[in-house]
């Protein structure tokens, strides 16, 4: 495979697929990382890469949610009957 994150839709699926390959004693060669097999060092590398991709996925989701909220907030117009605050802090 060419990239670690192109194997499946999310990191959980990637971890499951690669772990099933490891259970069958199949080595995984990722072009931009190298060969990963069942040695403890490679297992640690695989786990760290998986977690970093998971954090990247979470950060992208949070960014998308923030953009959606910002867009929604800009599109909402206040009602004429809305209560106005007594004091406005600057």
C-alpha positions as CSV (number, residue, x, y, z in Angstrom):
1,X,0.0,0.0,0.0
2,X,1.2,3.5,-0.6
3,X,-0.1,5.3,2.5
4,X,-1.0,4.1,5.9
5,X,-4.3,6.0,6.0
6,X,-5.5,4.9,2.5
7,X,-6.3,1.3,3.6
8,X,-9.7,1.9,5.2
9,X,-12.3,4.6,6.0
10,X,-11.1,5.2,9.6
11,X,-8.2,4.3,11.9
12,X,-10.1,1.5,13.7
13,X,-10.6,-0.4,10.4
14,X,-6.9,0.1,9.5
15,X,-5.8,-1.3,12.9
16,X,-8.2,-4.3,12.5
17,X,-7.0,-5.0,8.9
18,X,-3.4,-4.8,9.7
19,X,-3.7,-6.8,12.9
20,X,-5.5,-9.5,11.0
21,X,-2.6,-9.6,8.5
22,X,-0.1,-9.8,11.4
23,X,-2.1,-12.7,12.9
24,X,-1.6,-14.5,9.6
25,X,2.2,-13.7,9.7
26,X,1.9,-11.4,6.7
27,X,4.2,-8.4,6.6
28,X,2.9,-5.0,5.6
29,X,4.9,-2.8,3.3
30,X,3.9,0.9,3.3
31,X,5.8,2.8,0.8
32,X,6.2,6.0,2.8
33,X,7.1,4.2,6.0
34,X,8.7,0.9,5.1
35,X,8.2,-2.8,6.1
36,X,6.2,-3.5,9.2
37,X,6.0,-7.0,10.6
38,X,5.3,-8.7,13.9
39,X,8.4,-7.7,15.8
40,X,7.9,-5.7,19.0
41,X,9.6,-2.6,17.5
42,X,7.4,-2.7,14.5
43,X,4.3,-3.3,16.6
44,X,5.2,-0.2,18.6
45,X,5.8,1.8,15.5
46,X,2.4,0.7,14.0
47,X,0.6,1.6,17.3
48,X,2.2,5.0,17.4
49,X,1.4,5.7,13.8
50,X,-2.2,4.6,14.3
51,X,-2.6,6.9,17.3
52,X,-1.2,9.8,15.4
53,X,-3.6,9.2,12.5
54,X,-6.4,9.0,15.0
55,X,-5.5,12.3,16.5
56,X,-5.3,13.8,13.1
57,X,-8.8,12.4,12.3
58,X,-10.2,13.9,15.6
59,X,-8.6,17.3,14.8
60,X,-10.1,17.4,11.3
61,X,-13.5,16.6,12.7
62,X,-13.2,19.3,15.3
63,X,-12.2,21.8,12.7
64,X,-15.1,20.8,10.5
65,X,-17.5,21.2,13.4
66,X,-16.1,24.6,14.3
67,X,-16.5,25.8,10.7
68,X,-20.1,24.5,10.5
69,X,-21.0,26.2,13.8
70,X,-19.3,29.5,12.6
71,X,-21.2,29.3,9.3
72,X,-24.5,28.6,11.1
73,X,-23.9,31.4,13.5
74,X,-23.4,33.9,10.7
75,X,-26.6,32.8,9.0
76,X,-28.8,33.3,12.0
77,X,-30.4,36.7,12.2
78,X,-31.7,38.0,15.5
79,X,-35.5,38.3,15.9
80,X,-37.1,41.7,16.3
81,X,-38.8,40.4,19.5
82,X,-35.5,39.2,21.0
83,X,-34.7,40.5,24.4
84,X,-31.8,42.9,24.4
85,X,-29.2,42.8,27.2
86,X,-29.3,45.7,29.7
87,X,-25.5,46.2,29.6
88,X,-23.1,45.7,26.8
89,X,-19.5,45.0,27.9
90,X,-16.7,46.3,25.7
